Amino acid sequence: MKYLDHLKELRNRLLLSFLFLLVSFIFFFYNASYLGEFLSKPLFKLFVDSDDKRMIFTGLPEVFVSNLKISLFASFIISTPFLIFQIVLFLSPAMYKKEKKIFMPIFFLVPILFFFGIAFAYFVLIPLIWSFFRNN
């Protein structure tokens, strides 16, 4: 391939990744309230004595900005494995068979370990952090 053909393929892969990010952002922005409830569950579990468990916003645009942030971060998290997949597809023609044999198991483990890390943060670290800040 010529140099410009490589750049065109890279551009196409990055555009595809950006489109995936955009579609996931729209999906998460539409469902931001459900995602916000899911993310605030570890905090609400600490307040067992309170019947009224809800978030309070003190400014008018805070709800909109919070929904934007939630949907943007969620779309980044979901589209990161897709971006890694596109990078691997771009780099794989340049690799030797020996390199591909080593790289392919790593490629399949990256998204799995990525989501295990997110689950560990949600179920272990966030409750510890919330309880630390609540007790201080």
FENMOSUL-V507815 format. One line per field, one symbol per residue. ss: DSSP state (a for helix, b for strand, c for the rest). psi: psi as a letter, one per 40 degrees, with the letter a starting at -180 (. if undefined). burial: 1 if it has 9 or more other C-alpha atoms within 8 Angstrom, else 0. Layout:
# FENMOSUL-V507815
ss = ???
psi = ???
burial = ???
This chain:
# FENMOSUL-V507815
ss = ccaaaaaaaaaaaaaaaaaaaaaaaaaaaacaaaaaaaaaaaaaaacccccccccccccccaaaaaaaaaaaaaaaaaaaaaaaaaaaaaaaaaccaaaaaaaaaaaaaaaaaaaaaaaaaaaaaaaaaaaaaaac
psi = iiddddddddddddddddddddddddddddfddddddddeddddddgdehdghiihheidedddddddddddddddddeddddddddddddddeiidddddddddddddddddddddddddddddddddddddde.
burial = 0000010011001100100111011101100100110000011100000000000000000100001101110111011011101111010000000001000000100110000000011110111001100000
